[in-house]
Amino acid sequence: FYETTKVRHGIMLVGPSGGGKSCIFKCLKETLQESDGIQYKDVRFNPKSIRSQEMYGETDPMSGEWTTGIFAAIWAKYNSRNNAFNTWIIADGPVDAIWIEDLNTVLD
């Protein structure tokens, strides 16, 4: 899992509720903080609780005005090389073929 974090922008860790996914993230985060000397943060959201347009952003059909989506806003806030910390954006919730394919496209 650690080696995958070094070469990929996105990683999917799946399993049943109570299966240890959060423990794996916590263990890796604490280990990386200690070994790299850099603070790691995580930001969570549930993509199944919002529409795709709310996740990535949308243009208002009447005004033509762009509204930034939740994922796009999180990415913009935490994906800065000026930050003194690394952030993992965690899509926490049931995997859905539609949002996961959209996210795969964004990460490619």
Salt bridges, closest charged atoms under 4 A:
GLU30 OE2 - LYS26 NZ 3.98
ASP42 OD2 - LYS29 NZ 2.79
ASP42 OD1 - ARG44 NE 3.45
GLU54 OE1 - ARG51 NE 3.82
GLU58 OE2 - ARG51 NH2 2.92
ASP92 OD2 - ARG44 NH1 3.33
ASP96 OD2 - LYS48 NZ 3.06
